[in-house]
């Protein structure tokens, strides 16, 4: 499983734009292989710009709502249980391709409180890793999801950068 993280605390530097374009490019690249693997884009920014853009931007008549109060990523991550297929859906990216970037269903209010919720847990910087590892062992479809492009606007370690996500 390859993991790519885009992290910058400053707004307006292109994290969302780079993330969705990188994820779409990786999906196209993977779809050309005989044994392709899906790409999962995890939007950790509480503005959810990458998620909204990947789902049609709200301006497209094909817009697919991914922001929901039911079965969402921040609730699952905050409560410490792994991902499952009922919170993962195909996005609209890349357009005119059968292999799509996959996204977690999410919730804006829950995302705004996620950083504080994770800091109350043991090993807050590793919670996303634990979450994804649980999903690898608990759901057969998610176990093959790689590479992962992740858009993170917040570091969960209080300002110091640690990267527990490398192999």
Secondary structure, 3 states (H helix, E strand, C coil): CCEEEEECCCCCCCHHHHHHHHHHHHHHHHHCCCCCCCCEEEECCCCCHHHHHHCCCCCCCCCCCCECCCCCHHHHHHHCCCCCHHHEEECCCCCCCCCCCEEECECHHHHHHHHHHHHCCCCHHHHHHHHHHHHHHHCHHHHCCCCEEEEECCCCCCCCCCCCCCC
